[in-house]
Amino acid sequence: MKIASKVYTFLVFLFLYAPILVMILFSFNSSSSTSVFSGFSLDWYKALLEDEATLRSLYNTIILAVCSSVISTVLGTAAAVGIDKFKKGPVRSGVMAVTNIPMTNPEIVTGISMMLLFVFVGKLVSDDAVLGFGTMLIAHVTFNLPYVILNVLPKLRQTDRNLAEAAQDLGCKPVTAFFKVVLPSIMPGIITGMIMAFTLSLDDFIISYFTSGPGFQTLPIAIFSMTKKRVKPDMYALSALIFVSILVLLILYNIAQSKSEEKTKKK
């Protein structure tokens, strides 16, 4: 039974990560072939650094992901604190149902509805070029919010409610008690929600496609435009760099979280 479980686990990881490993391998290919590895080379990484359009799209994607993740983290944390104060009942259930709609709704429906809303508002204010960075930012914050809320809420439920009251008894104001007592205890959930919001924003294509304008293009949209002809191998190099960066970020976060848990146990 143990051998079967190990084989099953190996096959699952192989299925998940084999395509990424192949992509990383061919990012070092000396030729543009996608089926024959001709030799080791860094030519595609050099070509990537010389591709101004791709680097501009990458810059736009990172700026959008950072802004949307920070805003959605702040709003999501505040919303989670408010939801946590609701008593169990129809009001809380209704709020949670509404919160989960952007997460369960098909992305193409969300993208089209947001595009129509932004265009309608643009007509009202006589702005035909309303679609751009602002509309994409609003759209990304909208679909990131539920993930932040669902990561913060469990940490709030695990936090002893008497801690904030004890801090207030010792002279802290309610806001000060929240930032000094409650916020540190829910910080792991906040960071997890922020990382998830960042990666979701970095990866999104469908909603970004419908809410973007001609003056602001993200990397997924730029790559999609290449598929009409042929995806250049320097995209393999860029994808490999993004994957490694996210992997390193997650490893560092897990290490920091484990050290924090060890310190808490020692205390």
Helices and strands as residue ranges (DSSP letters): H 2-26, H 43-50, H 52-84, H 90-104, H 107-124, H 133-158, H 161-169, H 174-177, I 178-182, H 183-203, H 206-211, H 219-226, H 234-266
